[in-house]
Amino acid sequence: MDEDAREQGLLTALTTEHFVLQTSRSATITESVGRATVFLSLLSASLIGLGFVC
């Protein structure tokens, strides 16, 4: 039973680490998409503003 408990503990630790890494990756991608959206919105607004001025 000792070997089974060690294997179960290792599997639990690996699963937890995988979940944490996936969550971190998801947060990074979400932040990148948000920043890109803000950038493109500002770029579009600037171009429209320049179109009205010229």
N, C-alpha and C positions, 0 to 999 in steps of 0.2 A: 504493500500500500504506500510505502514511502516514496517509491519511484513514481507511482501514479500521481501522488500529490505534488511532486516536483514538476512533472510534466504539465499538470493542470495549472500550476502557478506560473510556469513559463508561458504557456498559451495565453493566460489571462493578461500577463504583462505585455506580451507582443500585441495582443488585440487592443489593449488600452493605448499603447504607443501609436499604433496604426490609426486609431480613431482621432487621437490628438493631432497627428500630422495631417490627416485629411481635413480636420476643422481649420487648422492654420492655413492650409493651401486654399481652402474655400474663402476664408476671410481676406487673404491676399488678392485673390482674383476679383472678389467683390469690390475691394477698394480700388483696384486698377480700373475696373469698368466704370466706377463712379467718377474717378478723376478724368478718364477719357471723355465721358459724357459732359462733364463740366467744361472741359477744354473745347470740345466741338461746339457746344452751345455758345460759348463766348466768341469763338471764331466766327460762327454763323452770324451772331448779332453784330459783330464788328464789320463784317462784309456788307451786311444790310445797311448799317449806319453809313459806311463809306459810299454806298450806292446812292443814298439820299443826298449826301453832301455834294457828290460830283455830278 
